[in-house]
Amino acid sequence: MLKTLLRLGFVKGFEICRFATAGVKSRASMKTLYLLRHAKSSWDDPAQTDFERPLNKRGLKAAPFMGELMAKKRFEPSVIVSSPAMRAKTTARLVKDAGSFSADIIFEKSIYEASPNALRQVISEISDNHSSALLVGHNPGIEGFIRYLTGDLEPMPTAALAVIELEIEKWDEINDGNGELKAVYRPKELTS
């Protein structure tokens, strides 16, 4: 069989293909990070602290809409890490339910009012068993984190979702510039 393949030139061609793809990163050595800014919150009760503010009517519609969009596009996070602020917590739960995601939600207090470096630290602590993660947080941290990872400056209004592919095998390898922004979805643009 090998003699036949050699005579027909298949083995030589195979060797060329094998060497040509040797430097290409496989999908298995990449992680996908979804960054979601919390949905629109209410300012109706001036007695509430910023941390306690709930979602308003628009936010209660936008969060499940984004969960459905994620499911439709087959963006399925294997873990969800969210700020414990009421508006982010509610957003995370609505997105999970609407997308029918089986991922656990972990509430991490350091996401609230986090800098891009603090968000990097949160992501670096995710278990490597997870190939994808959804982080639900706040601005300006989310916009800054996108810029940190990809170099792209993207406006992230409430309930906006950014999809970033990271050329890393382990979450603790996440660093400045090792991500590629694949898409940004903004509810207002999708529904108008």
VMD Tcl script that draws the C-alpha trace (Angstrom):
set ca {
  {0.00 0.00 0.00}
  {2.79 2.44 0.94}
  {4.59 1.74 -2.37}
  {1.38 2.53 -4.26}
  {0.91 5.79 -2.33}
  {4.54 6.78 -2.92}
  {4.25 6.04 -6.63}
  {1.07 8.13 -6.92}
  {2.62 11.01 -4.98}
  {0.12 10.97 -2.11}
  {2.62 10.46 0.70}
  {4.83 13.30 -0.52}
  {1.77 15.56 -0.73}
  {0.74 14.50 2.75}
  {4.16 15.45 4.11}
  {3.90 18.91 2.52}
  {0.46 19.43 4.08}
  {1.68 18.24 7.46}
  {4.59 20.67 7.49}
  {2.51 23.54 6.13}
  {0.07 23.28 9.04}
  {2.61 22.61 11.79}
  {2.72 26.25 12.94}
  {-1.04 26.81 12.91}
  {-2.74 26.89 16.31}
  {-5.52 24.37 16.62}
  {-8.98 25.30 17.89}
  {-8.25 23.14 20.95}
  {-5.49 25.57 22.01}
  {-7.83 28.56 22.05}
  {-10.32 29.91 24.57}
  {-13.40 32.01 23.85}
  {-14.31 34.90 26.11}
  {-17.71 36.57 25.98}
  {-17.86 40.00 27.62}
  {-21.33 41.29 28.46}
  {-22.11 44.62 30.00}
  {-25.08 44.43 32.36}
  {-28.48 45.44 30.95}
  {-30.04 48.88 31.55}
  {-30.64 49.64 35.22}
  {-33.19 51.74 37.04}
  {-32.52 55.06 38.75}
  {-36.09 55.35 40.11}
  {-35.22 54.93 43.80}
  {-32.64 57.54 44.91}
  {-32.33 55.77 48.27}
  {-30.82 52.67 46.64}
  {-27.07 52.33 46.49}
  {-25.40 51.88 43.11}
  {-24.74 48.24 44.02}
  {-28.45 47.57 44.70}
  {-29.90 49.15 41.54}
  {-32.19 46.69 39.68}
  {-32.81 46.42 35.96}
  {-35.42 48.73 34.46}
  {-38.12 47.65 32.00}
  {-35.79 47.95 29.01}
  {-33.08 45.96 30.79}
  {-35.52 43.19 31.67}
  {-36.22 42.78 27.94}
  {-32.65 43.21 26.67}
  {-31.00 40.60 28.93}
  {-33.13 37.63 27.78}
  {-32.90 38.91 24.20}
  {-29.11 38.63 24.41}
  {-29.34 35.14 25.93}
  {-31.54 34.06 23.00}
  {-29.10 35.68 20.55}
  {-26.18 33.80 22.13}
  {-28.06 30.49 21.85}
  {-29.05 31.21 18.25}
  {-25.41 31.94 17.33}
  {-24.26 28.89 19.34}
  {-22.23 30.99 21.75}
  {-22.40 28.71 24.77}
  {-20.22 29.62 27.74}
  {-19.13 26.73 29.92}
  {-18.97 29.07 32.94}
  {-20.52 32.46 33.73}
  {-18.65 34.86 36.02}
  {-20.63 37.91 37.10}
  {-20.42 40.96 39.26}
  {-22.69 40.51 42.29}
  {-24.22 43.99 41.80}
  {-27.99 43.52 41.43}
  {-28.13 44.72 37.79}
  {-25.29 42.40 36.70}
  {-26.54 39.45 38.76}
  {-30.03 39.74 37.23}
  {-28.55 40.12 33.74}
  {-26.47 36.95 34.19}
  {-29.46 34.93 35.39}
  {-31.75 36.16 32.60}
  {-29.13 35.47 29.92}
  {-28.50 31.97 31.31}
  {-32.22 31.13 31.46}
  {-33.07 32.58 28.02}
  {-30.12 30.81 26.39}
  {-30.84 27.55 28.27}
  {-27.16 27.40 29.24}
  {-26.07 24.68 31.66}
  {-23.12 26.81 32.87}
  {-22.83 27.62 36.55}
  {-22.89 31.29 37.55}
  {-20.10 32.41 39.85}
  {-20.50 35.81 41.51}
  {-17.16 37.57 41.93}
  {-17.12 40.81 43.94}
  {-13.88 42.06 42.36}
  {-15.70 42.56 39.01}
  {-17.71 45.45 40.49}
  {-15.91 48.70 39.57}
  {-13.00 46.64 38.19}
  {-10.14 47.92 36.07}
  {-9.06 45.96 32.98}
  {-6.19 44.48 35.01}
  {-8.58 43.35 37.75}
  {-10.79 41.69 35.10}
  {-7.70 39.99 33.66}
  {-6.99 38.60 37.13}
  {-10.56 37.26 37.47}
  {-10.37 35.53 34.08}
  {-6.90 34.11 34.80}
  {-8.37 32.18 37.75}
  {-10.97 30.28 35.70}
  {-10.46 26.52 35.62}
  {-8.77 25.34 32.44}
  {-11.52 22.73 32.05}
  {-13.64 25.56 30.64}
  {-13.05 26.33 26.95}
  {-15.31 29.39 27.06}
  {-16.46 31.88 29.65}
  {-18.99 34.70 29.90}
  {-18.05 37.65 32.09}
  {-20.91 39.97 33.07}
  {-19.65 43.32 34.29}
  {-19.66 47.09 34.12}
  {-18.20 49.99 32.21}
  {-15.66 51.47 31.91}
  {-13.98 48.16 32.84}
  {-15.56 46.12 30.03}
  {-14.55 48.61 27.31}
  {-11.07 48.90 28.78}
  {-10.69 45.13 28.95}
  {-11.65 44.74 25.28}
  {-9.02 47.31 24.36}
  {-6.44 45.63 26.61}
  {-7.02 42.21 25.03}
  {-7.53 43.19 21.39}
  {-6.34 46.75 20.85}
  {-9.85 47.63 19.61}
  {-11.80 50.51 21.08}
  {-15.48 49.50 21.07}
  {-18.40 51.29 22.70}
  {-20.29 48.88 24.97}
  {-23.74 50.23 25.80}
  {-25.87 48.31 28.27}
  {-26.42 44.63 27.36}
  {-23.78 44.74 24.60}
  {-21.85 41.51 24.00}
  {-18.28 41.19 22.72}
  {-16.91 37.88 21.44}
  {-13.14 37.47 21.81}
  {-10.98 34.53 20.77}
  {-7.85 34.13 22.86}
  {-4.78 32.33 21.56}
  {-4.13 30.64 24.88}
  {-4.31 27.10 26.22}
  {-4.73 28.11 29.86}
  {-6.74 30.99 31.26}
  {-3.78 32.25 33.30}
  {-1.98 32.99 30.00}
  {-4.44 35.80 29.27}
  {-2.50 38.97 28.62}
  {-2.30 42.28 26.81}
  {-2.99 41.85 23.10}
  {-3.52 38.08 22.92}
  {-7.17 38.30 21.92}
  {-8.97 38.85 18.63}
  {-12.32 40.63 18.63}
  {-14.65 38.50 16.50}
  {-17.90 40.45 16.93}
  {-19.82 42.97 19.02}
  {-23.60 42.75 19.37}
  {-25.53 45.76 20.67}
  {-29.25 45.25 21.41}
  {-30.31 48.65 20.08}
  {-28.64 47.98 16.71}
  {-30.20 44.51 16.50}
  {-33.76 45.58 17.26}
  {-33.99 48.84 15.29}
}
mol new
graphics top color blue
foreach p $ca { graphics top sphere $p radius 0.5 }
foreach p [lrange $ca 0 end-1] q [lrange $ca 1 end] { graphics top cylinder $p $q radius 0.2 }
display resetview
